[in-house]
């Protein structure tokens, strides 16, 4: 019986000896890396985008329900907590976009080297922060909110 067949037989009988190894890798096993953080942030921003999409649906429903419902939701979105949520949603969108483009390049076989992955990771994070601040500054400038 080969090693693979022996291991398969042990798993089938439920008697696989794992020793002191963890059954599956986790954050306590691996050394923290920038690419690991970027991956976790990418997943978190995907969740934030889903929640933000629900907020946008609420906004569309309030428009459909009339002026009173719209004014109520607009008051919330204009508050500091609403603006913080919209700012976070904007950053999530831009980070997810930049990191998604990075993943598309990887799918094409480009940028898979460690140095390239690190550099494009820094670039995606920097782009998302700079673009979010620039976008919000442009909107505030155009609407006269700074005056």
MARPALO-229730 format. One record per residue: residue number from 1; residue in three letters; x, y, z of N, C-alpha, C, O in turn. Coordinates in Angstrom, 1 decimal. Atoms other than C-alpha are relative to their C-alpha. Layout:
BEGIN
+-----+-----+--------+--------+--------+--------+--------+--------+--------+--------+--------+--------+--------+--------+
!   n ! res !    npx !    npy !    npz !   capx !   capy !   capz !    cpx !    cpy !    cpz !    opx !    opy !    opz !
+-----+-----+--------+--------+--------+--------+--------+--------+--------+--------+--------+--------+--------+--------+
! NUM ! ALA !      X !      Y !      Z !      X !      Y !      Z !      X !      Y !      Z !      X !      Y !      Z !
...
+-----+-----+--------+--------+--------+--------+--------+--------+--------+--------+--------+--------+--------+--------+
//
This chain:
BEGIN
+-----+-----+--------+--------+--------+--------+--------+--------+--------+--------+--------+--------+--------+--------+
!   n ! res !    npx !    npy !    npz !   capx !   capy !   capz !    cpx !    cpy !    cpz !    opx !    opy !    opz !
+-----+-----+--------+--------+--------+--------+--------+--------+--------+--------+--------+--------+--------+--------+
!   1 ! UNK !    0.8 !   -1.2 !    0.0 !    0.0 !    0.0 !    0.0 !    0.9 !    1.2 !    0.0 !    1.8 !    1.3 !    0.8 !
!   2 ! UNK !   -0.9 !   -1.2 !    0.1 !    1.5 !    3.4 !   -1.0 !   -0.4 !    0.9 !    1.2 !   -1.4 !    0.7 !    1.9 !
!   3 ! UNK !    0.2 !   -1.0 !   -1.0 !    1.7 !    6.3 !    1.4 !   -1.3 !    0.7 !   -0.1 !   -2.1 !    0.9 !    0.8 !
!   4 ! UNK !    1.3 !   -0.7 !    0.2 !   -1.2 !    8.1 !   -0.2 !   -1.2 !   -0.9 !    0.3 !   -2.1 !   -0.4 !    0.9 !
!   5 ! UNK !    1.1 !    0.9 !   -0.3 !   -3.4 !    5.1 !    0.0 !   -0.1 !   -0.3 !    1.5 !   -1.2 !   -0.4 !    2.1 !
!   6 ! UNK !    0.1 !    0.2 !   -1.5 !   -2.4 !    4.5 !    3.7 !   -0.6 !    1.3 !    0.7 !   -1.4 !    1.1 !    1.6 !
!   7 ! UNK !    0.6 !   -1.2 !   -0.6 !   -3.2 !    8.2 !    4.5 !   -1.4 !    0.1 !   -0.3 !   -2.2 !    0.4 !    0.6 !
!   8 ! UNK !    1.5 !    0.0 !    0.3 !   -6.5 !    7.9 !    2.7 !   -0.7 !   -0.9 !    0.8 !   -1.8 !   -0.7 !    1.3 !
!   9 ! UNK !    0.6 !    1.0 !   -0.8 !   -7.3 !    4.8 !    4.5 !   -0.2 !    0.4 !    1.5 !   -1.2 !    0.2 !    2.1 !
!  10 ! UNK !    0.1 !   -0.5 !   -1.4 !   -6.5 !    6.4 !    7.9 !   -1.0 !    1.1 !    0.1 !   -1.8 !    1.1 !    1.1 !
!  11 ! UNK !    1.1 !   -1.0 !   -0.1 !   -8.7 !    9.4 !    7.1 !   -1.4 !   -0.6 !   -0.1 !   -2.3 !   -0.2 !    0.6 !
!  12 ! UNK !    1.3 !    0.7 !    0.1 !  -11.5 !    7.1 !    6.0 !   -0.4 !   -0.7 !    1.3 !   -1.6 !   -0.7 !    1.7 !
!  13 ! UNK !    0.3 !    0.6 !   -1.3 !  -11.3 !    5.3 !    9.3 !   -0.1 !    1.0 !    1.2 !   -0.4 !    0.6 !    2.3 !
!  14 ! UNK !    0.1 !   -1.0 !   -1.0 !  -11.1 !    8.6 !   11.2 !    1.1 !    0.0 !    1.0 !    1.0 !    0.5 !    2.1 !
!  15 ! UNK !   -1.1 !    0.2 !   -0.9 !   -7.7 !    7.8 !   12.7 !    1.2 !    0.7 !   -0.5 !    2.3 !    0.2 !   -0.1 !
!  16 ! UNK !   -1.2 !   -0.7 !    0.5 !   -5.4 !   10.3 !   11.0 !    0.7 !    0.6 !    1.1 !    0.2 !    1.4 !    1.9 !
!  17 ! UNK !   -0.8 !   -0.5 !   -1.1 !   -2.6 !   11.1 !   13.3 !    0.6 !    1.4 !   -0.5 !    1.4 !    1.4 !   -1.4 !
!  18 ! UNK !   -0.5 !   -1.3 !    0.4 !   -2.0 !   14.9 !   13.0 !    1.1 !    0.5 !    0.9 !    1.6 !    1.6 !    0.6 !
!  19 ! UNK !   -1.0 !   -0.5 !   -0.9 !    0.4 !   15.2 !   15.9 !   -0.3 !    1.3 !    0.6 !   -1.5 !    1.5 !    1.0 !
!  20 ! UNK !    0.2 !   -1.3 !   -0.6 !    0.8 !   18.7 !   17.1 !   -0.4 !    1.1 !   -1.1 !   -0.4 !    2.3 !   -0.8 !
!  21 ! UNK !    0.3 !   -0.9 !    1.1 !    0.0 !   20.3 !   13.7 !   -1.4 !    0.5 !    0.1 !   -2.3 !   -0.2 !    0.5 !
!  22 ! UNK !    1.4 !   -0.4 !    0.1 !   -3.1 !   22.5 !   13.3 !   -0.6 !   -0.7 !   -1.1 !    0.0 !   -1.0 !   -2.1 !
!  23 ! UNK !    0.7 !    0.7 !    1.1 !   -5.7 !   21.0 !   11.2 !   -0.1 !    0.8 !   -1.3 !   -0.2 !    0.3 !   -2.4 !
!  24 ! UNK !   -0.1 !   -0.9 !    1.2 !   -5.8 !   24.0 !    8.9 !    0.8 !    1.2 !    0.3 !    0.8 !    1.7 !    1.5 !
!  25 ! UNK !   -0.8 !   -1.2 !   -0.2 !   -3.6 !   27.0 !    8.5 !   -0.8 !    1.2 !    0.5 !   -2.0 !    1.3 !    0.0 !
!  26 ! UNK !    0.7 !   -1.2 !   -0.5 !   -4.6 !   30.2 !   10.3 !    1.0 !    1.1 !    0.3 !    2.2 !    0.8 !    0.2 !
!  27 ! UNK !   -0.8 !   -1.2 !   -0.2 !   -3.2 !   33.6 !   11.3 !    1.1 !   -0.3 !    1.0 !    2.1 !    0.4 !    1.0 !
!  28 ! UNK !   -1.0 !    0.3 !   -1.0 !   -1.3 !   32.1 !   14.3 !    1.1 !   -0.8 !   -0.5 !    2.2 !   -0.8 !    0.1 !
!  29 ! UNK !   -1.1 !    0.8 !    0.5 !    0.7 !   29.9 !   12.1 !    0.9 !    0.8 !   -0.9 !    2.1 !    0.6 !   -0.9 !
!  30 ! UNK !   -0.8 !   -0.8 !    1.0 !    1.8 !   32.3 !    9.4 !    0.5 !    1.3 !    0.6 !   -0.1 !    1.9 !    1.4 !
!  31 ! UNK !   -0.5 !   -1.3 !   -0.4 !    4.0 !   35.4 !    9.9 !   -0.8 !    1.0 !   -0.8 !   -1.1 !    0.8 !   -2.0 !
!  32 ! UNK !    0.9 !   -1.0 !    0.6 !    1.9 !   38.5 !    9.2 !    0.8 !    0.7 !   -1.2 !    1.9 !    1.0 !   -1.1 !
!  33 ! UNK !   -0.6 !   -0.6 !    1.2 !    2.6 !   39.9 !    5.7 !   -1.0 !    1.0 !   -0.6 !   -2.2 !    1.0 !   -0.4 !
!  34 ! UNK !    0.8 !   -1.1 !    0.6 !    1.4 !   42.9 !    3.7 !   -1.0 !   -0.6 !   -0.9 !   -2.1 !   -0.1 !   -1.0 !
!  35 ! UNK !    1.0 !    0.6 !    1.0 !   -0.2 !   40.7 !    1.0 !   -1.1 !   -0.7 !    0.8 !   -2.3 !   -0.7 !    0.3 !
!  36 ! UNK !    1.0 !    0.6 !   -0.8 !   -2.1 !   38.9 !    3.7 !   -1.0 !    1.0 !    0.5 !   -2.2 !    0.8 !    0.4 !
!  37 ! UNK !    0.9 !   -1.1 !   -0.4 !   -3.5 !   42.2 !    5.1 !   -0.8 !    0.5 !   -1.2 !   -2.0 !    0.8 !   -1.0 !
!  38 ! UNK !    0.7 !   -0.5 !    1.2 !   -4.4 !   43.3 !    1.6 !   -1.1 !   -0.9 !   -0.4 !   -2.2 !   -0.5 !   -0.8 !
!  39 ! UNK !    1.0 !    1.0 !    0.3 !   -6.3 !   40.1 !    1.0 !   -1.2 !    0.1 !    1.0 !   -2.3 !    0.0 !    0.6 !
!  40 ! UNK !    1.0 !   -0.1 !   -1.0 !   -8.2 !   40.4 !    4.3 !   -0.8 !    1.3 !   -0.2 !   -2.0 !    1.3 !   -0.1 !
!  41 ! UNK !    0.7 !   -1.3 !    0.3 !   -9.0 !   44.1 !    3.5 !   -0.8 !   -0.1 !   -1.2 !   -1.9 !    0.5 !   -1.2 !
!  42 ! UNK !    0.8 !    0.1 !    1.3 !  -10.2 !   43.2 !    0.0 !   -1.3 !   -0.7 !    0.3 !   -2.3 !   -0.3 !   -0.2 !
!  43 ! UNK !    1.3 !    0.7 !   -0.4 !  -12.7 !   40.7 !    1.5 !   -0.9 !    0.9 !    0.9 !   -2.1 !    1.0 !    0.7 !
!  44 ! UNK !    0.8 !   -0.9 !   -0.8 !  -13.8 !   43.3 !    4.1 !   -0.6 !    1.1 !   -0.8 !   -1.8 !    1.4 !   -0.5 !
!  45 ! UNK !    0.6 !   -1.1 !    0.8 !  -14.3 !   46.0 !    1.5 !   -1.1 !   -0.6 !   -0.9 !   -2.0 !    0.1 !   -1.2 !
!  46 ! UNK !    1.1 !    0.7 !    0.7 !  -16.4 !   43.5 !   -0.5 !   -1.3 !    0.0 !    0.8 !   -2.4 !    0.2 !    0.3 !
!  47 ! UNK !    1.2 !    0.0 !   -0.9 !  -18.7 !   43.2 !    2.5 !   -0.5 !    1.4 !    0.2 !   -1.7 !    1.6 !    0.2 !
!  48 ! UNK !    0.4 !   -1.4 !   -0.1 !  -18.7 !   46.9 !    3.0 !   -0.8 !    0.5 !   -1.2 !   -1.7 !    1.3 !   -1.1 !
!  49 ! UNK !    0.7 !   -0.4 !    1.2 !  -19.7 !   47.4 !   -0.6 !   -1.4 !   -0.6 !   -0.1 !   -2.4 !    0.1 !   -0.5 !
!  50 ! UNK !    1.3 !    0.6 !   -0.1 !  -22.6 !   45.0 !   -0.1 !   -0.9 !    0.8 !    0.9 !   -2.1 !    1.1 !    0.6 !
!  51 ! UNK !    0.8 !   -0.8 !   -1.0 !  -23.8 !   47.0 !    3.0 !   -0.3 !    1.3 !   -0.6 !   -1.4 !    1.9 !   -0.5 !
!  52 ! UNK !    0.2 !   -1.3 !    0.6 !  -23.3 !   50.2 !    1.1 !   -1.0 !   -0.1 !   -1.1 !   -1.8 !    0.9 !   -1.4 !
!  53 ! UNK !    1.0 !    0.1 !    1.0 !  -25.4 !   48.9 !   -1.8 !   -1.4 !   -0.1 !    0.6 !   -2.4 !    0.5 !    0.1 !
!  54 ! UNK !    1.3 !   -0.1 !   -0.7 !  -28.2 !   48.3 !    0.7 !   -0.4 !    1.4 !    0.4 !   -1.6 !    1.8 !    0.4 !
!  55 ! UNK !    0.2 !   -1.4 !   -0.3 !  -27.8 !   51.9 !    1.8 !   -0.5 !    0.7 !   -1.2 !   -1.4 !    1.6 !   -1.1 !
!  56 ! UNK !    0.5 !   -0.7 !    1.2 !  -28.2 !   53.0 !   -1.8 !   -1.4 !   -0.4 !   -0.4 !   -2.1 !    0.4 !   -0.9 !
!  57 ! UNK !    1.4 !    0.4 !    0.3 !  -31.3 !   50.9 !   -2.2 !   -1.0 !    0.7 !    0.9 !   -2.0 !    1.1 !    0.5 !
!  58 ! UNK !    0.8 !   -0.8 !   -0.9 !  -32.7 !   52.6 !    0.9 !   -0.2 !    1.4 !   -0.5 !   -1.3 !    2.0 !   -0.5 !
!  59 ! UNK !    0.1 !   -1.3 !    0.6 !  -31.9 !   55.9 !   -0.8 !   -1.0 !    0.1 !   -1.2 !   -1.8 !    1.0 !   -1.3 !
!  60 ! UNK !    0.9 !    0.0 !    1.2 !  -33.7 !   54.9 !   -4.0 !   -1.5 !   -0.2 !    0.5 !   -2.4 !    0.4 !   -0.1 !
!  61 ! UNK !    1.3 !    0.2 !   -0.5 !  -36.7 !   53.7 !   -2.0 !   -0.5 !    1.3 !    0.6 !   -1.7 !    1.6 !    0.4 !
!  62 ! UNK !    0.4 !   -1.3 !   -0.6 !  -36.8 !   57.0 !   -0.1 !   -0.4 !    1.0 !   -1.1 !   -1.4 !    1.8 !   -0.9 !
!  63 ! UNK !    0.4 !   -0.8 !    1.1 !  -36.9 !   58.8 !   -3.4 !   -1.3 !   -0.4 !   -0.6 !   -2.1 !    0.5 !   -0.9 !
!  64 ! UNK !    1.3 !    0.5 !    0.5 !  -39.8 !   56.7 !   -4.6 !   -1.1 !    0.2 !    1.0 !   -2.3 !    0.4 !    0.5 !
!  65 ! UNK !    1.1 !   -0.2 !   -1.0 !  -41.7 !   57.2 !   -1.3 !   -0.4 !    1.4 !    0.1 !   -1.5 !    1.7 !    0.7 !
!  66 ! UNK !    0.4 !   -1.4 !   -0.1 !  -41.7 !   60.9 !   -1.6 !    1.0 !    0.9 !    0.7 !    2.0 !    0.5 !    1.2 !
!  67 ! UNK !   -0.9 !   -1.0 !   -0.5 !  -40.2 !   64.1 !   -0.3 !    0.3 !   -0.2 !    1.5 !    1.4 !    0.1 !    1.9 !
!  68 ! UNK !   -0.2 !    0.1 !   -1.4 !  -40.7 !   63.4 !    3.4 !    1.0 !   -1.1 !    0.3 !    1.9 !   -1.0 !    1.2 !
!  69 ! UNK !   -1.0 !    1.1 !   -0.2 !  -38.9 !   60.0 !    3.3 !    1.4 !    0.4 !   -0.5 !    2.4 !    0.0 !    0.2 !
!  70 ! UNK !   -1.3 !   -0.5 !    0.6 !  -36.2 !   61.5 !    1.1 !    0.7 !    0.9 !    1.0 !    1.9 !    0.8 !    1.2 !
!  71 ! UNK !   -0.6 !   -1.0 !   -0.9 !  -35.6 !   64.4 !    3.5 !    0.5 !   -0.7 !    1.3 !    1.5 !   -0.3 !    1.8 !
!  72 ! UNK !   -0.5 !    0.7 !   -1.2 !  -35.4 !   62.0 !    6.5 !    1.3 !   -0.7 !   -0.3 !    2.2 !   -0.6 !    0.5 !
!  73 ! UNK !   -1.2 !    0.7 !    0.3 !  -32.8 !   59.8 !    4.8 !    1.2 !    1.0 !   -0.3 !    2.3 !    0.7 !    0.1 !
!  74 ! UNK !   -1.1 !   -1.0 !    0.3 !  -30.9 !   62.8 !    3.5 !    0.5 !    0.7 !    1.3 !    1.7 !    1.0 !    1.3 !
!  75 ! UNK !   -0.4 !   -0.6 !   -1.2 !  -30.8 !   64.3 !    7.0 !    1.0 !   -1.0 !    0.7 !    2.0 !   -0.6 !    1.3 !
!  76 ! UNK !   -0.9 !    1.0 !   -0.6 !  -29.2 !   61.0 !    8.2 !    1.3 !    0.0 !   -0.7 !    2.4 !    0.0 !   -0.1 !
!  77 ! UNK !   -1.2 !    0.1 !    0.8 !  -26.7 !   60.9 !    5.3 !    0.8 !    1.3 !    0.1 !    2.0 !    1.3 !   -0.1 !
!  78 ! UNK !   -0.7 !   -1.3 !   -0.2 !  -25.8 !   64.6 !    6.0 !    0.6 !    0.1 !    1.3 !    1.4 !    1.0 !    1.6 !
!  79 ! UNK !   -0.6 !   -0.1 !   -1.3 !  -25.0 !   63.9 !    9.6 !    1.4 !   -0.5 !    0.0 !    1.9 !   -1.1 !   -1.0 !
!  80 ! UNK !   -1.4 !    0.5 !    0.0 !  -21.4 !   63.1 !   10.7 !    0.1 !   -1.5 !   -0.2 !    1.0 !   -1.9 !   -0.8 !
!  81 ! UNK !    0.0 !    1.5 !    0.1 !  -22.2 !   59.4 !   11.0 !   -0.3 !   -0.4 !   -1.4 !    0.3 !   -1.4 !   -1.9 !
!  82 ! UNK !    0.3 !    0.3 !    1.4 !  -23.8 !   59.3 !    7.6 !    1.1 !    0.3 !   -1.0 !    1.4 !   -0.5 !   -1.9 !
!  83 ! UNK !   -1.2 !   -0.3 !    0.8 !  -20.9 !   61.1 !    6.0 !    1.2 !   -0.9 !    0.2 !    1.9 !   -1.2 !   -0.7 !
!  84 ! UNK !   -1.0 !    1.0 !   -0.3 !  -18.5 !   58.8 !    7.7 !   -0.2 !   -1.3 !   -0.7 !    0.7 !   -1.9 !   -1.3 !
!  85 ! UNK !    0.4 !    1.3 !    0.7 !  -20.4 !   55.8 !    6.3 !    0.3 !    0.2 !   -1.5 !    0.8 !   -0.7 !   -2.1 !
!  86 ! UNK !   -0.1 !   -0.3 !    1.4 !  -20.4 !   57.4 !    2.8 !    1.5 !    0.1 !   -0.4 !    1.9 !   -0.4 !   -1.4 !
!  87 ! UNK !   -1.5 !   -0.1 !    0.2 !  -16.6 !   58.2 !    3.1 !    0.6 !   -1.4 !    0.0 !    1.4 !   -1.7 !   -0.9 !
!  88 ! UNK !   -0.5 !    1.4 !    0.0 !  -15.9 !   54.6 !    4.1 !   -0.4 !   -0.8 !   -1.2 !    0.3 !   -1.6 !   -1.7 !
!  89 ! UNK !    0.5 !    0.7 !    1.2 !  -18.1 !   53.3 !    1.3 !    0.8 !    0.4 !   -1.2 !    1.1 !   -0.4 !   -2.1 !
!  90 ! UNK !   -0.8 !   -0.5 !    1.2 !  -16.2 !   55.5 !   -1.2 !    1.4 !   -0.7 !    0.0 !    1.9 !   -1.1 !   -1.0 !
!  91 ! UNK !   -1.4 !    0.6 !   -0.1 !  -12.8 !   54.3 !    0.1 !   -0.1 !   -1.5 !   -0.3 !    0.8 !   -2.1 !   -1.0 !
!  92 ! UNK !    0.2 !    1.5 !    0.3 !  -14.1 !   50.6 !    0.0 !   -0.1 !   -0.2 !   -1.5 !    0.5 !   -1.1 !   -2.0 !
!  93 ! UNK !    0.2 !    0.1 !    1.5 !  -15.2 !   51.1 !   -3.6 !    1.3 !    0.2 !   -0.7 !    1.7 !   -0.6 !   -1.6 !
!  94 ! UNK !   -1.2 !   -0.3 !    0.7 !  -11.9 !   52.6 !   -4.7 !    1.1 !   -1.0 !    0.3 !    1.9 !   -1.4 !   -0.6 !
!  95 ! UNK !   -1.0 !    1.0 !   -0.3 !   -9.7 !   50.1 !   -2.8 !   -0.4 !   -1.3 !   -0.7 !    0.5 !   -2.0 !   -1.3 !
!  96 ! UNK !    0.4 !    1.3 !    0.6 !  -11.8 !   47.1 !   -4.1 !    0.3 !    0.1 !   -1.5 !    0.7 !   -0.9 !   -2.1 !
!  97 ! UNK !   -0.3 !   -0.1 !    1.4 !  -11.5 !   48.5 !   -7.6 !    1.5 !   -0.1 !   -0.3 !    1.9 !   -0.9 !   -1.2 !
!  98 ! UNK !   -1.4 !    0.1 !    0.2 !   -7.7 !   49.0 !   -7.4 !    0.5 !   -1.4 !    0.2 !    1.3 !   -1.9 !   -0.6 !
!  99 ! UNK !   -0.5 !    1.4 !   -0.3 !   -7.1 !   45.6 !   -5.8 !   -0.6 !   -1.0 !   -1.0 !    0.0 !   -2.0 !   -1.3 !
! 100 ! UNK !    0.6 !    0.9 !    1.0 !   -9.5 !   44.0 !   -8.3 !    0.8 !    0.1 !   -1.3 !    1.0 !   -1.0 !   -2.0 !
! 101 ! UNK !   -0.9 !   -0.2 !    1.2 !   -7.4 !   45.4 !  -11.2 !    1.3 !   -0.8 !    0.2 !    1.8 !   -1.4 !   -0.7 !
! 102 ! UNK !   -1.2 !    0.7 !   -0.3 !   -4.4 !   44.0 !   -9.5 !   -0.2 !   -1.5 !   -0.1 !    0.7 !   -2.2 !   -0.7 !
! 103 ! UNK !    0.4 !    1.4 !    0.1 !   -6.1 !   40.6 !   -9.3 !   -0.1 !   -0.4 !   -1.5 !    0.2 !   -1.5 !   -1.9 !
! 104 ! UNK !    0.1 !    0.3 !    1.4 !   -6.9 !   40.8 !  -13.0 !    1.3 !   -0.2 !   -0.7 !    1.5 !   -1.0 !   -1.5 !
! 105 ! UNK !   -1.3 !    0.2 !    0.5 !   -3.3 !   41.3 !  -13.8 !    0.6 !   -1.3 !    0.4 !    1.3 !   -1.9 !   -0.4 !
! 106 ! UNK !   -0.5 !    1.3 !   -0.5 !   -2.4 !   38.3 !  -11.7 !   -0.7 !   -1.1 !   -0.8 !    0.0 !   -2.1 !   -1.2 !
! 107 ! UNK !    0.6 !    1.0 !    0.8 !   -5.0 !   36.3 !  -13.6 !    0.6 !   -0.2 !   -1.4 !    0.6 !   -1.2 !   -2.0 !
! 108 ! UNK !   -0.7 !    0.0 !    1.3 !   -3.2 !   37.3 !  -16.8 !    1.4 !   -0.5 !    0.1 !    2.1 !   -0.6 !   -0.9 !
! 109 ! UNK !   -1.3 !    0.5 !   -0.2 !    0.0 !   36.0 !  -15.3 !    1.1 !    1.0 !    0.3 !    2.3 !    0.8 !    0.2 !
! 110 ! UNK !   -1.0 !   -1.1 !   -0.2 !    1.6 !   39.4 !  -14.6 !    0.0 !    0.4 !    1.4 !   -1.0 !    0.4 !    2.1 !
! 111 ! UNK !   -0.1 !   -0.5 !   -1.3 !    2.9 !   40.7 !  -11.4 !   -0.1 !   -1.0 !    1.2 !   -0.4 !   -0.6 !    2.3 !
! 112 ! UNK !    0.1 !    1.1 !   -1.0 !    3.1 !   37.4 !   -9.5 !    1.3 !   -0.1 !    0.9 !    1.3 !   -0.8 !    1.9 !
! 113 ! UNK !   -1.3 !    0.0 !   -0.7 !    6.7 !   38.0 !   -8.3 !   -0.3 !    0.7 !    1.3 !   -1.1 !    1.6 !    1.4 !
! 114 ! UNK !    0.2 !   -0.6 !   -1.3 !    7.0 !   38.9 !   -4.6 !    0.2 !    1.5 !    0.0 !   -0.6 !    2.2 !    0.6 !
! 115 ! UNK !   -0.2 !   -1.5 !    0.1 !    8.4 !   42.4 !   -5.3 !   -1.1 !    0.7 !   -0.7 !   -1.5 !    1.7 !   -0.2 !
! 116 ! UNK !    1.1 !   -0.6 !    0.8 !    5.8 !   43.1 !   -7.9 !   -1.3 !    0.0 !    0.8 !   -2.1 !    1.0 !    0.8 !
! 117 ! UNK !    1.2 !    0.1 !   -0.8 !    3.0 !   41.9 !   -5.6 !    0.0 !    1.0 !    1.2 !   -1.0 !    1.6 !    1.5 !
! 118 ! UNK !   -0.1 !   -1.0 !   -1.1 !    4.3 !   44.1 !   -2.7 !   -0.2 !    1.4 !   -0.6 !   -0.9 !    2.2 !    0.0 !
! 119 ! UNK !    0.1 !   -1.3 !    0.5 !    4.7 !   47.1 !   -4.9 !   -1.4 !    0.4 !   -0.5 !   -1.9 !    1.5 !   -0.2 !
! 120 ! UNK !    1.3 !   -0.2 !    0.4 !    1.3 !   46.8 !   -6.5 !   -1.0 !    0.1 !    1.1 !   -2.0 !    0.8 !    1.1 !
! 121 ! UNK !    0.8 !   -0.1 !   -1.2 !   -0.2 !   46.3 !   -3.1 !    0.0 !    1.3 !    0.6 !   -1.0 !    1.9 !    1.0 !
! 122 ! UNK !   -0.2 !   -1.4 !   -0.5 !    1.3 !   49.5 !   -1.8 !   -0.7 !    1.0 !   -0.9 !   -1.4 !    1.9 !   -0.4 !
! 123 ! UNK !    0.6 !   -0.9 !    1.0 !    0.1 !   51.2 !   -5.0 !   -1.6 !    0.0 !    0.1 !   -2.2 !    1.1 !    0.1 !
! 124 ! UNK !    1.5 !    0.1 !   -0.1 !   -3.5 !   49.9 !   -4.6 !   -0.5 !    0.7 !    1.3 !   -1.5 !    1.5 !    1.3 !
! 125 ! UNK !    0.3 !   -0.7 !   -1.2 !   -3.6 !   51.1 !   -1.0 !    0.1 !    1.5 !    0.0 !   -0.8 !    2.3 !    0.4 !
! 126 ! UNK !   -0.3 !   -1.5 !    0.1 !   -2.1 !   54.5 !   -1.7 !   -1.0 !    0.6 !   -1.0 !   -1.5 !    1.7 !   -0.7 !
! 127 ! UNK !    1.0 !   -0.5 !    0.9 !   -4.4 !   55.0 !   -4.7 !   -1.3 !    0.2 !    0.6 !   -2.0 !    1.2 !    0.5 !
! 128 ! UNK !    1.3 !    0.0 !   -0.6 !   -7.5 !   54.2 !   -2.7 !   -0.1 !    1.2 !    1.0 !   -1.1 !    1.9 !    1.0 !
! 129 ! UNK !    0.0 !   -1.1 !   -0.9 !   -6.6 !   56.8 !    0.0 !    0.0 !    1.3 !   -0.7 !   -0.8 !    2.2 !   -0.4 !
! 130 ! UNK !   -0.1 !   -1.2 !    0.7 !   -5.5 !   59.5 !   -2.3 !   -1.2 !    0.3 !   -0.9 !   -1.7 !    1.4 !   -0.9 !
! 131 ! UNK !    1.2 !   -0.2 !    0.8 !   -8.4 !   59.0 !   -4.7 !   -1.3 !    0.4 !    0.8 !   -2.1 !    1.2 !    0.4 !
! 132 ! UNK !    1.2 !   -0.3 !   -0.9 !  -11.0 !   59.0 !   -1.9 !    0.1 !    1.4 !    0.5 !   -0.9 !    2.2 !    0.4 !
! 133 ! UNK !   -0.2 !   -1.3 !   -0.5 !   -9.6 !   62.2 !   -0.4 !   -0.2 !    1.0 !   -1.1 !   -0.9 !    2.1 !   -1.0 !
! 134 ! UNK !    0.1 !   -0.9 !    1.2 !   -9.4 !   63.9 !   -3.9 !   -1.5 !    0.1 !   -0.4 !   -2.0 !    1.1 !   -0.7 !
! 135 ! UNK !    1.4 !    0.0 !    0.5 !  -12.9 !   62.8 !   -4.8 !   -0.9 !    0.8 !    1.0 !   -1.8 !    1.6 !    0.6 !
! 136 ! UNK !    0.8 !   -0.7 !   -1.0 !  -14.4 !   64.1 !   -1.5 !    0.3 !    1.5 !    0.0 !   -0.6 !    2.3 !    0.2 !
! 137 ! UNK !   -0.3 !   -1.4 !    0.1 !  -12.5 !   67.3 !   -1.8 !   -0.6 !    0.7 !   -1.2 !   -1.0 !    1.8 !   -1.1 !
! 138 ! UNK !    0.6 !   -0.6 !    1.2 !  -13.7 !   67.9 !   -5.3 !   -1.5 !    0.2 !    0.2 !   -2.0 !    1.2 !   -0.2 !
! 139 ! UNK !    1.4 !   -0.1 !   -0.2 !  -17.3 !   67.2 !   -4.3 !   -0.3 !    1.2 !    0.9 !   -1.2 !    2.0 !    0.7 !
! 140 ! UNK !    0.3 !   -1.0 !   -1.0 !  -17.1 !   69.5 !   -1.3 !    0.3 !    1.4 !   -0.6 !   -0.3 !    2.4 !   -0.3 !
! 141 ! UNK !   -0.3 !   -1.2 !    0.7 !  -15.4 !   72.2 !   -3.5 !   -1.1 !    0.4 !   -0.9 !   -1.5 !    1.6 !   -1.0 !
! 142 ! UNK !    1.0 !   -0.3 !    1.0 !  -18.0 !   72.0 !   -6.2 !   -1.4 !    0.4 !    0.6 !   -2.1 !    1.2 !    0.1 !
! 143 ! UNK !    1.2 !   -0.3 !   -0.6 !  -20.9 !   72.1 !   -3.8 !    0.1 !    1.2 !    1.0 !   -1.0 !    1.6 !    1.5 !
! 144 ! UNK !   -0.2 !   -1.1 !   -0.9 !  -19.5 !   74.9 !   -1.7 !   -0.1 !   -0.3 !    1.4 !   -0.3 !    0.6 !    2.3 !
! 145 ! UNK !    0.1 !    0.4 !   -1.4 !  -19.5 !   72.9 !    1.5 !    1.2 !    0.5 !    0.8 !    1.0 !    0.6 !    2.1 !
! 146 ! UNK !   -1.1 !   -0.5 !   -0.8 !  -16.1 !   74.3 !    2.5 !   -0.1 !    1.5 !    0.4 !    0.5 !    2.0 !    1.3 !
! 147 ! UNK !    0.1 !   -1.4 !   -0.3 !  -17.3 !   77.9 !    2.5 !   -0.9 !    0.3 !    1.1 !   -1.2 !    1.4 !    1.5 !
+-----+-----+--------+--------+--------+--------+--------+--------+--------+--------+--------+--------+--------+--------+
//
